[in-house]
Amino acid sequence: MPYQYITFAELKAQLAERLDDVSKIFFVDRELEILLIEAMRTFSLLAGFWRQRFTFDTSPGQAVYDVPALTPGGLDYTVTDFELIEALQYKLLETPAAVSQSSWLGTEMFRLDDLVGAIQRRRNQFLTDTGVRLTRSVINGPAPHVSRMELDDSTIDIRRIAWLGAWPFNYYTLLRREDEAALSNFDRAYTITPDTPYAWSIMSPPPLQVQLAPQPISEGQLDIVTVNSGADLNPSSGEPTLIGIPDDTTPVILWGALADLMGKDGVCRDPVRAQYAEQMFDRGVQYVANRPVVLNVEIQGTALTPTSLADVDSAVPDWQNQTGTPTDVCIQGANLIWLYPVPDDIYSVTIDVVRKAKLPSGDADYVQLGRELLDMILDYAEHLAIFKCAGTEWHATSTNASNFIEQSMNFNRSMAANARYLGTARDATMRENAARPRQLQAEGTGALVVNRNQQGGGGA
């Protein structure tokens, strides 16, 4: 049964009263709406409060499924550049456009291009730092006897590669991630003796190239999972563009964009708030890395415990060549699930997920939060609202932000007390990160050297 305690209009009125602006002059109605939505999305990111069950049917021969595409209204990506530009305009005391964000109605302190550039840069940095959205593609491999191949220029990182050979027909070979030093020590002839590839490397090749070892003896394809940069934003076209990350993570992009905009030289420079915004961006990146998505799975009504794709790849490297009734659901990142063995028929799959914030769509809609959570949402929304005032007034709301964080932690503590094995869902994601870390605190190819004893994994 949904909550039926307070409407969105009533919650906005309470926020206006807190801000001592019941006539909504300095904080207009649309701004209050944006602030409350940001607060609810942030709470959803921190606490995973909203959960939902979805069911989908498998397709014979299809092993991998994109969770957001399977969960319309639950985990699908809906936030556009228009929405973030509008939110930034209110935070910067600029006048937002009435309908679209294709023109600039604000002051000369900023330009539309400034906001668009800041959003796009921080979105791509966020994707680089978190790997929160993975893209699976099947592309043509290099020609026979050629060991290196070009990748699309949107490629940020490679997470997994399997070789799909033409002989035996459609036979998958999982490729190990290696570097040229390991390959040379194992088989110095890998560069001159063609065979079915068994490994890949990006250490020696130029950017946007991958080295296969050994060089393929025949034609084939790469089943590749990558982290890609997002779509270019072009609000001046009059059409919105999807930001392309989970909706509940978009407040992190706002903080990053604010750090850039307020860190510029000139009249817009505000080092204190720029530093705070940068800290909030960094914290948001850390929060995303620890967030489970799929909590529970059932196939044909039989309950399963999710595992990581790395576990199955390690235990059964040739599993993509096996078909049958799926017995394992493998988590990779925040948006991909793989079924092992590959479905040989249509099967019903039910997943319980930590969904995005359930937001009201109109003033008459009830806010889907318990009574015990409303004060903390209002606390944080007030803190967000006063950000544009800066100075003593804004610093005075730091207690509001601390209360919001503490209450989010209390909700997580309550969940931990009531769900003994809640960590199992998180463990699947963590094991994938540990087996295929995206970053290590060690030597790279540059001059910066970090202590090897301080190594650690990160990202999705």
N, C-alpha and C positions, 0 to 999 in steps of 0.2 A: 504494500500500500504506500503510495507516495505521501510526502509531507504536505500538509494542508494547514500550515500555521500562519505564514506571513507571505504576502504578495511582494513581487519585485517593486511595485510602486511604494508600498509601505516601507520596505527596506531602504529605498532611496530617500524617502522622507526622513527616516531616522538618521541617515548619514548627513543629510542637509542640516538637521537640527544639531548634530554634533559639531558641525563646522560653523554653527551660528549663522547660517545662510538659508533660513527656511523659505525665503522668496526665490532662492536659486538664481541669484544675480551674479555673484563671483564664481560660483560653481553651478553651472547650468545643468539641466536634467540629463542631457546626453553625456556630459562629463562624469556625473555621478554613476551612471550606468557603466561606463568604461572602467571606472575605478573599482566598482564592485566585481565586475567580471574578472579584472586582473587579480583581485584578492582571492576569488574563488578558484581561479586557475592555479595560482601559486599554492593555495592550500591543497589542491588536488595533487600537484607535483610532490609536495612534501609528505602528505599523509596517505595518498591513494584511497581517499574516502569513498569514492564512487566505484562500484563494481557491477558488472553485468554479464549475463550469459548469452552467448551467440552460438548458433548451429549452422554448419555449412556441409555441403556434400563434396567429396573428393572427386577428382577426375582421373580415370584410369591412365596410368603412366605419368602422372604429374606428382612430383615429390615435394616441391616447395610451394608455400602459400604465403601471401602477403597479408598480415593480420589487419592492418587498417582497411584494406579493400574488402575484407570479410566482415567488418563490423561497422556498417554504415550507422552514423549517429552515435558511435561508441568510441572508436579510435581513429576514424578517418580525419584527414587533414583539411581544415576549412578556413583557417586564418589567412587573410590576404595582406598584400602590402598596403592597401587602402586603410585597413583597420589599424595597422601599426603606425602609419603616418598620422592618422587622426589622433591616436593616443599621444604621440610625441608632441603634436601641436598644442594640445591642452597642457602638457607638462612644461612646455617652453613658453607658455603664455602667448601663443600665436593663434591666429584665427583660422579654424579649419574650413575647408570647402564644404558647401552645403550638401552636395550629392556624392561626387567622386573626388579623388585627390589628384586630378590631372592638371590643376592650376594652383598657383600660390597666392593666397590672400593675406599672408602675414606681413611682418615687418621686414626691413632690410637686414636684420641681424642674422637671419638664416635664409636659405633658398630651398626650394623643393629638392633640388639635386643633392643638397647637403644631407637631408633626411634620408633620401633614397639610398645614397651611397653608404651612409652609416648603417642602415638596416641590412643592406646586402653584404657589406663586409663582415658584420657581426654574425649574420646568419651562416656565412661560409666558415668563419672561424669556429662557430659553435659546432658545425658539422665536422670540422677537422678535429676538434678537441674531444668530441663525444662519440662520433661515429653512430649517432642515434638512428640514422636512416640508412639502411643497406639496400643496394640495388643488385638483383641477380640477372645476369644476361648470359646468353649463349651466342658467342661470336666466332667467326672463322679464325682458326689458328694461322700461324705462319706457314709459308710454303714448305714443302719437304726440303730437308737439309738446310733450313734457315732457323736459327735458334732464338732470334729476337723479333719482337713484334711491337707495333705501335698500339697505344691505348687512346681512348677518347680523351680530349683535353679537359673534360670535366672531372676526370678521375683524381680523387684525393688520396685514396688508400685502397689496397687490395686485401681482402679478408679471407678469401678461399679460392682455389682453382682446382678444377678437375678436367682431365683431358678426355674428350669424347672422340674416340677413334673411329675411323671409317671401317677398320677391320680389327677384331671381329665387329660385326655390324652394331653400331651404337653402343660400344663397350666403354664404360667409364673407368678411368684410372685417376685416383686421388693423387694430386701432386703435393709434395711436402714443401714447406717454406724453408729455403736454405740460403746460404750465401756462397760466393765463388770459392772462398777458402775451404769450406767444408766439402764442396763438390770436387775440388781439385784433389783433396786428400783422399776422398773416397774413390774417384775414378778420373784420372787425368785425361782419359780419352773421350770424356763426355762431349767435348767440343768438335770432335772429328769422326765419331762413330755414331751414325744415326740409329735411333731406336724409338720405342714408345717413351715419351717423356715421363719422368717420375718426380721431378722437382722444379721449382721456379725460384727466381731471385730478382730483386730490384736494387741490389747493392752497387753493381758495376754499371748497368745500363744507364743511359741518360734519363731524365724525367720523362714520364709517359711512355716508357718502354719496359717490357718484362723479358727476362731471360728464361728460356726453357732448357732443361737438362734431362737427357741429351737432346740434341736437335732432332725433331720428328722425322721419322723415316717415311711417313706418308701423310696425306692430308688429314686434317681433323679439326675439331672445334674446341673452344675453351668454355666450360661452364664456370663462370667467374662471378664472384660476389665482391662488390666494391662499395666504397663510400664515395659519393659524387657531390660536387658542388651543386647548389640550387639553381633554379631558373633565374635568368636576368630579370630585374624589375624595371618596368617601364610604365609608370602611372600616367605619364603625359599622353599615352595612347588612348586613355579613357577607359581601358579595360583593366580590372584587377588581376593580380598574379598571385597564385598560392605561394606562401612562404616555404612550404614543403617540409615542415618539421611538425612533431606532435603539438597540438593546440596548447596543451598545458605548459609547454616549454617556451612559448613565445614571449612571456614576460621577461625571460632571461635576455632575449634579443633586445627588448626595450632598454634594459639597463646598460647593455653593451653600447647601443647606439647613443644613449645619453652620455656615457663616458667619453665617446668620441666627440660629440657635438659640444660638450662643455669643456673639453680639453683643448679645443682649438685656440689659437692666438686671436686676439681681438676683443671686441666688446662682449662677446658671448662667453669668454673664458670664466670658468668658475671651478678652480682646482679642488675645493672642498667637496662639492657635490660630484665632480667628475671622479674623484678617488672613491667616494662611496659607491657610485654606480659601477665602477670597475670591480670593486669587491663583491657586489651583488652578482655581477656577471660570473665571476670566478666561482662563487658558491653555487650558483645555478648549474654550472658545468659539473661540479662534484655531485650534486644531488641526482642529476640525470644518470650518471654512471652506476648508481646503486639502486635503480628503480626496477623492480620486476614488472612484467606485463601480464604474462599468462600464469594464472594461479592453479588451475585445475583443468584436466582434459578427460573427455570420455569419447571412446570410439565404439559405435554401435551400442552405446549404453554402458560399456565396460569402462570403469575408471582406471586411469593411468597416471603415473607420476612423470611430469615433464623432465626431460634430461637435456643435456647440452649437445649440440651438433658435434663439438670436438670429441666428446666421449664416444659417440658412435663412429666417427671417422677413425678414431684410434683403435677401437675394438674390432670394427668390420670395415676395413678400408674400401672394399669393393661393394659396399651395401647398395649403391645406386644401380647395380646390375640385378638386384634381387627384387622380385615382385611378390605380392601376396597381401594378406590382411595386415594393415599396419599394427605394430605392437609397441612402437615408441614414437613419441612426439618430441622432436629435437628443437631447442630454442637457439636462435642465432640473432644476437642484437635485440633491438626493441621492436622489430617489425616482421621478422621472418620466422616461420616454423617449417620444419622438414619432417616428413613422415617416413619411417623405416619399418618394414620394407616399402618400396614404392607401391602405391595402391594398384591392384590389378582389376579393380571394379569400383563401383560407386559405393562409398561408405559414408555414414553420417558421423560427423565430428562435432562435438560440443566443447566449447572452451569458456571458462570463466576468466575474465580479464579485469585488470585495473583500468577502467575506462577513463576518458577525459571528464572534466567537470561537467556536470549536468546543469546547463545554464538556462535561465528563463528566457523565452523568446519575446515576451511582451509584459507590459505592466501588470496585467491581471494574472499572470502565471505565478504559482506558488514557488517560493525558493526551496529547493530540495536540500535543505540542511536542517539538522535538529536544533531545537531551541538553545541547547547548550553550546552551540558553535557560532551563533549569530554575533555575539559580542566580539569575539576574536576576529571575525571577518570585518566587522565595522571598525575595529581597532586598526587593522592593517590598511583598510581603505582610507581611513583618516590620515594615516602616515603617508600613504601615496599621494593623497590630495594636497597636503601641506608642503610636499616636496617643491612645488612651484613657487611657494612663498619664500623658501630659503631661510637663512638666518636663525634667530632664536626660536621662532615659531616652529620651524621644521625640526630643530634639534629637540624641542620639547616633546615631540611625538616618538622619540626613540623607544620610550617605554612601551608604546603601542606595538611597535615592531617586535620587541622582545617578547611581549605577551603572546603575540601571534605565533612566533616560533615555538615557545614553550607549550602552548596548547596543541600545536601540531605534533610535537614530540609526545605529549600525553596521550593523544589518540593512538600513535604508534605503539606506545607502551601498553595501552589497553588491548590492542590487537595481539600483541605478543603474549599477553597473559591468557588470552582466550583461544589462541591458535598455536598449539604446541609445535607444529611443523610448518609454520608459515615460512621459515627460512628455506625450506626445500625449493620453493619457486624462485627465490632469489639466488640460491646456490647454482641452479642451472645456468643462469646468466653469468654469475661470477666465475664458474668453471670454464665457460667459453672464453671469458676475458683472460683468465690465467693461462689457458692453453694456447691462445692466439693473442698475446698482448699487443696493443697498438703502440705503446711507448715504453721504453726502458730508460732508467737513469744510468746510462753507460755511454761509451764512446760511439759516435756516429762517424760519418765521413768528413765532418767539419773539424775545425780547430778546437772547439769547445769540448773539454774532456771532463766527465763527471765520475766520481768514485764508483767503481763497479760494485762495491759492497752495499750500495744504496739503491739497488735495482727494485723495480716494481712495475706492475702492469697497469693499464688504464684503458678506458674506452670500451666500445661495444663490439 
